[in-house]
Amino acid sequence: MFTGLVQAIGQATIALGEINVQSPDFITAVKPKEGDSIAVDGVCLTATRVEPWGFQADVSPETRARSTMGYPTVSRSRTMVNLEPALRLQDRLGGHLVSGHVDGLGTILVIERQPRAWTVEIRWHDGDFGRYMADKGSVAVDGISLTVAQCSPGGTSFSTAVIPATWHRTTLQYGKVGDLVNLEADLLAKYSERLLGLDPPGSTTTQKKTISPLWLQEQGWI
């Protein structure tokens, strides 16, 4: 489990199902060990080797299929990755609960400089995940905990305001329009959906269950 508060940037290379991340500052500050979980651009990976220069981790076919790690040459920003060690129970939860299990990809549509922030607009590739987007809700973009400023009616696209501290400490500073990003919807929203008995994205149920006046009546809410 993570918080989405990036602690360092590293330079990554991916080949033959393995990722090498160079970040001496991260190693010095965090002191990870083999077997530790590390979020790399929002993807939870297990360190298989740790050296003073950085660490190595295996990347499964599922991870490559669902995240930007399957597209390592899409843009220059893909060589630079956000790093965060796993959350400890005594740590402060400064961001939001991030599992490190990427839901899908998004594309940056807009990057606009504001007087004291940057506005970044992103579109989900799988529009079904838009159901988890809400104004002032949380979303993880390449492992960065961000607040949704506005979202489209279906949540397919959303914008977020990025403050200078976040911009300069993460790979967002290298981003450009058209870049792919890893997206993880709010964990609490997904658990709430499950507990309510609704159908998650990708469900093959023929009769989809969604929140509606009829559903609320059937469940005794109205």
NUDRENMI-220476 format. One record per residue (C-alpha): z negated, y, x; residue number from 1; residue in one letter. Coordinates in Angstrom, 3 decimals, always signed. Layout:
// NUDRENMI-220476
+----------+----------+----------+-----+---+
:        Z :        Y :        X :   k : r :
+----------+----------+----------+-----+---+
:        Z :        Y :        X : NUM : a :
...
+----------+----------+----------+-----+---+
This chain:
// NUDRENMI-220476
+----------+----------+----------+-----+---+
:        Z :        Y :        X :   k : r :
+----------+----------+----------+-----+---+
:   +0.000 :   +0.000 :   +0.000 :   1 : m :
:   +0.857 :   +3.512 :   +1.165 :   2 : f :
:   +0.405 :   +7.119 :   +0.059 :   3 : t :
:   +3.809 :   +8.626 :   +0.840 :   4 : g :
:   +2.308 :  +10.957 :   +3.467 :   5 : l :
:   +4.589 :  +10.534 :   +6.484 :   6 : v :
:   +2.761 :  +10.528 :   +9.814 :   7 : q :
:   +5.679 :  +10.451 :  +12.257 :   8 : a :
:   +9.442 :  +10.254 :  +12.610 :   9 : i :
:  +11.112 :   +7.505 :  +14.607 :  10 : g :
:  +14.605 :   +6.614 :  +15.760 :  11 : q :
:  +15.834 :   +3.312 :  +14.381 :  12 : a :
:  +18.560 :   +0.813 :  +15.182 :  13 : t :
:  +19.321 :   -2.204 :  +12.995 :  14 : i :
:  +21.153 :   -5.323 :  +14.140 :  15 : a :
:  +21.151 :   -9.008 :  +13.188 :  16 : l :
:  +18.411 :   -8.672 :  +10.606 :  17 : g :
:  +16.036 :   -6.830 :  +12.929 :  18 : e :
:  +15.041 :   -3.187 :  +13.202 :  19 : i :
:  +13.841 :   -1.448 :  +16.351 :  20 : n :
:  +11.979 :   +1.827 :  +15.847 :  21 : v :
:  +11.278 :   +4.122 :  +18.772 :  22 : q :
:   +8.334 :   +6.440 :  +18.208 :  23 : s :
:   +5.790 :   +6.677 :  +21.052 :  24 : p :
:   +3.856 :   +9.358 :  +19.143 :  25 : d :
:   +3.379 :   +6.999 :  +16.186 :  26 : f :
:   +2.178 :   +4.191 :  +18.460 :  27 : i :
:   -0.280 :   +6.500 :  +20.230 :  28 : t :
:   -1.683 :   +8.000 :  +17.049 :  29 : a :
:   -1.831 :   +4.912 :  +14.820 :  30 : v :
:   -2.190 :   +2.085 :  +17.374 :  31 : k :
:   -0.511 :   -0.555 :  +15.181 :  32 : p :
:   -0.782 :   -4.248 :  +15.981 :  33 : k :
:   +1.578 :   -7.170 :  +15.462 :  34 : e :
:   +1.375 :   -8.216 :  +11.822 :  35 : g :
:   +0.549 :   -4.741 :  +10.549 :  36 : d :
:   +2.449 :   -3.300 :   +7.595 :  37 : s :
:   +4.412 :   -0.126 :   +8.304 :  38 : i :
:   +6.496 :   +1.881 :   +5.847 :  39 : a :
:   +9.895 :   +2.693 :   +7.387 :  40 : v :
:  +11.743 :   +5.165 :   +5.147 :  41 : d :
:   +9.621 :   +3.851 :   +2.301 :  42 : g :
:  +10.324 :   +0.168 :   +3.037 :  43 : v :
:   +7.243 :   -1.948 :   +3.764 :  44 : c :
:   +7.929 :   -3.977 :   +6.926 :  45 : l :
:   +5.762 :   -6.216 :   +9.098 :  46 : t :
:   +5.621 :   -5.368 :  +12.788 :  47 : a :
:   +6.650 :   -8.446 :  +14.794 :  48 : t :
:   +6.379 :   -6.768 :  +18.193 :  49 : r :
:   +4.572 :   -3.608 :  +19.278 :  50 : v :
:   +5.266 :   -1.802 :  +22.548 :  51 : e :
:   +4.327 :   +1.642 :  +23.918 :  52 : p :
:   +7.798 :   +2.898 :  +22.930 :  53 : w :
:   +7.700 :   +1.616 :  +19.340 :  54 : g :
:   +7.935 :   -1.586 :  +17.343 :  55 : f :
:  +10.248 :   -4.247 :  +15.934 :  56 : q :
:  +10.358 :   -5.782 :  +12.452 :  57 : a :
:  +12.502 :   -8.266 :  +10.553 :  58 : d :
:  +14.703 :   -7.006 :   +7.714 :  59 : v :
:  +15.426 :   -9.549 :   +4.979 :  60 : s :
:  +18.727 :   -9.772 :   +3.053 :  61 : p :
:  +16.890 :   -8.548 :   -0.074 :  62 : e :
:  +15.696 :   -5.451 :   +1.781 :  63 : t :
:  +19.174 :   -4.724 :   +3.125 :  64 : r :
:  +20.693 :   -5.132 :   -0.346 :  65 : a :
:  +18.214 :   -2.812 :   -2.054 :  66 : r :
:  +17.680 :   -0.080 :   +0.553 :  67 : s :
:  +19.497 :   +2.170 :   +3.021 :  68 : t :
:  +18.839 :   -0.454 :   +5.710 :  69 : m :
:  +21.976 :   -2.125 :   +4.406 :  70 : g :
:  +23.904 :   +1.070 :   +5.229 :  71 : y :
:  +22.701 :   +1.974 :   +8.755 :  72 : p :
:  +25.747 :   +4.100 :   +9.622 :  73 : t :
:  +26.067 :   +6.103 :   +6.406 :  74 : v :
:  +24.870 :   +9.326 :   +8.034 :  75 : s :
:  +23.145 :  +10.726 :  +11.090 :  76 : r :
:  +19.900 :  +10.982 :   +9.161 :  77 : s :
:  +19.845 :   +7.217 :   +8.800 :  78 : r :
:  +19.066 :   +6.837 :  +12.506 :  79 : t :
:  +15.894 :   +8.884 :  +11.995 :  80 : m :
:  +13.228 :   +7.280 :   +9.805 :  81 : v :
:   +9.904 :   +8.255 :   +8.253 :  82 : n :
:   +6.882 :   +6.236 :   +9.356 :  83 : l :
:   +3.541 :   +5.615 :   +7.678 :  84 : e :
:   +0.866 :   +2.981 :   +8.397 :  85 : p :
:   -0.650 :   +1.007 :   +5.546 :  86 : a :
:   -3.399 :   +2.675 :   +3.523 :  87 : l :
:   -7.015 :   +1.735 :   +4.260 :  88 : r :
:   -9.481 :   +1.624 :   +1.383 :  89 : l :
:  -11.581 :   +4.417 :   +2.894 :  90 : q :
:   -8.566 :   +6.732 :   +3.352 :  91 : d :
:   -7.938 :   +9.746 :   +1.159 :  92 : r :
:   -5.117 :   +9.342 :   -1.333 :  93 : l :
:   -3.351 :  +12.609 :   -0.587 :  94 : g :
:   +0.007 :  +11.574 :   -2.046 :  95 : g :
:   +0.342 :   +8.878 :   -4.700 :  96 : h :
:   +0.249 :   +5.085 :   -4.726 :  97 : l :
:   +3.398 :   +3.819 :   -2.997 :  98 : v :
:   +3.955 :   +0.064 :   -2.691 :  99 : s :
:   +6.755 :   +0.179 :   -0.124 : 100 : g :
:   +8.947 :   -1.908 :   -2.437 : 101 : h :
:  +12.080 :   +0.187 :   -2.939 : 102 : v :
:  +13.466 :   +0.153 :   -6.484 : 103 : d :
:  +16.934 :   +1.310 :   -5.548 : 104 : g :
:  +19.172 :   +3.863 :   -3.925 : 105 : l :
:  +19.811 :   +7.477 :   -4.764 : 106 : g :
:  +22.311 :  +10.095 :   -3.614 : 107 : t :
:  +21.415 :  +13.648 :   -2.633 : 108 : i :
:  +23.369 :  +15.991 :   -4.895 : 109 : l :
:  +21.984 :  +19.397 :   -3.889 : 110 : v :
:  +19.986 :  +20.886 :   -1.016 : 111 : i :
:  +19.184 :  +24.536 :   -1.622 : 112 : e :
:  +17.076 :  +26.800 :   +0.567 : 113 : r :
:  +14.478 :  +28.807 :   -1.319 : 114 : q :
:  +12.232 :  +31.618 :   +0.063 : 115 : p :
:   +9.322 :  +29.236 :   +0.733 : 116 : r :
:  +10.732 :  +25.803 :   -0.069 : 117 : a :
:  +13.833 :  +23.647 :   -0.374 : 118 : w :
:  +15.141 :  +22.343 :   -3.697 : 119 : t :
:  +16.545 :  +18.823 :   -3.411 : 120 : v :
:  +18.339 :  +17.196 :   -6.332 : 121 : e :
:  +18.873 :  +13.433 :   -6.335 : 122 : i :
:  +20.666 :  +10.991 :   -8.645 : 123 : r :
:  +19.605 :   +7.367 :   -9.148 : 124 : w :
:  +22.389 :   +4.832 :   -8.595 : 125 : h :
:  +20.817 :   +2.617 :  -11.260 : 126 : d :
:  +20.243 :   +4.944 :  -14.177 : 127 : g :
:  +17.798 :   +2.550 :  -15.844 : 128 : d :
:  +15.091 :   +3.679 :  -13.419 : 129 : f :
:  +15.358 :   +7.170 :  -14.853 : 130 : g :
:  +12.928 :   +6.066 :  -17.553 : 131 : r :
:  +10.129 :   +6.410 :  -14.996 : 132 : y :
:  +10.957 :  +10.027 :  -14.176 : 133 : m :
:   +8.866 :  +12.782 :  -15.766 : 134 : a :
:   +8.423 :  +16.472 :  -15.059 : 135 : d :
:   +5.492 :  +16.862 :  -12.632 : 136 : k :
:   +5.440 :  +13.086 :  -12.128 : 137 : g :
:   +5.563 :  +11.336 :   -8.752 : 138 : s :
:   +8.427 :   +9.686 :   -6.887 : 139 : v :
:   +8.845 :   +8.395 :   -3.331 : 140 : a :
:  +12.020 :   +9.496 :   -1.541 : 141 : v :
:  +12.533 :   +7.680 :   +1.776 : 142 : d :
:   +8.809 :   +7.026 :   +1.702 : 143 : g :
:   +7.870 :  +10.673 :   +1.071 : 144 : i :
:   +5.546 :  +11.365 :   -1.831 : 145 : s :
:   +7.174 :  +14.130 :   -3.883 : 146 : l :
:   +6.567 :  +15.753 :   -7.248 : 147 : t :
:   +9.386 :  +15.831 :   -9.775 : 148 : v :
:  +10.076 :  +19.470 :  -10.618 : 149 : a :
:  +12.684 :  +18.779 :  -13.287 : 150 : q :
:  +14.636 :  +15.779 :  -14.470 : 151 : c :
:  +17.594 :  +15.171 :  -16.738 : 152 : s :
:  +16.887 :  +13.941 :  -20.304 : 153 : p :
:  +17.353 :  +10.334 :  -19.241 : 154 : g :
:  +15.825 :  +10.859 :  -15.810 : 155 : g :
:  +19.018 :   +9.728 :  -14.076 : 156 : t :
:  +18.866 :  +12.790 :  -11.849 : 157 : s :
:  +15.882 :  +14.836 :  -10.812 : 158 : f :
:  +14.961 :  +17.720 :   -8.540 : 159 : s :
:  +11.946 :  +18.311 :   -6.344 : 160 : t :
:  +10.596 :  +21.317 :   -4.447 : 161 : a :
:   +9.902 :  +20.510 :   -0.796 : 162 : v :
:   +7.439 :  +22.751 :   +1.022 : 163 : i :
:   +8.009 :  +23.672 :   +4.707 : 164 : p :
:   +5.234 :  +21.344 :   +5.958 : 165 : a :
:   +6.928 :  +18.340 :   +4.344 : 166 : t :
:  +10.424 :  +19.460 :   +5.308 : 167 : w :
:   +9.688 :  +19.811 :   +9.013 : 168 : h :
:   +7.558 :  +16.647 :   +9.307 : 169 : r :
:  +10.043 :  +14.285 :   +7.652 : 170 : t :
:  +13.681 :  +13.266 :   +7.859 : 171 : t :
:  +14.527 :  +15.590 :   +4.958 : 172 : l :
:  +15.267 :  +18.221 :   +7.605 : 173 : q :
:  +18.254 :  +16.109 :   +8.721 : 174 : y :
:  +19.526 :  +15.361 :   +5.221 : 175 : g :
:  +22.781 :  +16.543 :   +3.716 : 176 : k :
:  +24.575 :  +16.324 :   +0.398 : 177 : v :
:  +25.969 :  +12.824 :   -0.123 : 178 : g :
:  +23.284 :  +11.045 :   +1.900 : 179 : d :
:  +21.774 :   +7.872 :   +0.490 : 180 : l :
:  +17.991 :   +7.717 :   +0.088 : 181 : v :
:  +15.464 :   +5.026 :   -0.813 : 182 : n :
:  +13.733 :   +5.624 :   -4.145 : 183 : l :
:  +10.533 :   +4.112 :   -5.499 : 184 : e :
:   +9.430 :   +5.061 :   -8.989 : 185 : a :
:   +5.797 :   +5.711 :   -9.815 : 186 : d :
:   +3.823 :   +2.470 :   -9.625 : 187 : l :
:   +1.508 :   +3.381 :  -12.494 : 188 : l :
:   +4.473 :   +4.044 :  -14.783 : 189 : a :
:   +5.870 :   +0.572 :  -14.068 : 190 : k :
:   +2.526 :   -1.142 :  -14.679 : 191 : y :
:   +2.069 :   +0.808 :  -17.912 : 192 : s :
:   +5.484 :   -0.366 :  -19.083 : 193 : e :
:   +4.570 :   -3.954 :  -18.302 : 194 : r :
:   +1.243 :   -3.773 :  -20.108 : 195 : l :
:   +2.927 :   -2.248 :  -23.149 : 196 : l :
:   +5.285 :   -5.222 :  -23.279 : 197 : g :
:   +8.428 :   -3.145 :  -22.773 : 198 : l :
:  +11.537 :   -4.379 :  -20.970 : 199 : d :
:  +11.921 :   -3.207 :  -17.339 : 200 : p :
:  +15.271 :   -2.234 :  -15.763 : 201 : p :
:  +17.460 :   -5.289 :  -15.165 : 202 : g :
:  +15.960 :   -7.262 :  -18.054 : 203 : s :
:  +18.353 :   -9.770 :  -19.632 : 204 : t :
:  +16.592 :   -9.710 :  -23.006 : 205 : t :
:  +19.173 :   -9.399 :  -25.756 : 206 : t :
:  +16.949 :   -7.202 :  -27.933 : 207 : q :
:  +15.541 :   -4.480 :  -25.691 : 208 : k :
:  +12.017 :   -3.260 :  -26.411 : 209 : k :
:  +11.530 :   +0.468 :  -25.902 : 210 : t :
:   +9.036 :   +3.001 :  -27.205 : 211 : i :
:  +10.201 :   +4.218 :  -30.616 : 212 : s :
:   +8.535 :   +5.221 :  -33.899 : 213 : p :
:   +9.090 :   +1.672 :  -35.164 : 214 : l :
:   +7.556 :   +0.121 :  -32.026 : 215 : w :
:   +4.543 :   +2.461 :  -32.236 : 216 : l :
:   +4.057 :   +1.469 :  -35.886 : 217 : q :
:   +4.316 :   -2.249 :  -35.092 : 218 : e :
:   +1.707 :   -1.873 :  -32.360 : 219 : q :
:   -0.677 :   -0.047 :  -34.669 : 220 : g :
:   -0.440 :   +3.356 :  -32.975 : 221 : w :
:   +0.822 :   +5.145 :  -36.105 : 222 : i :
+----------+----------+----------+-----+---+
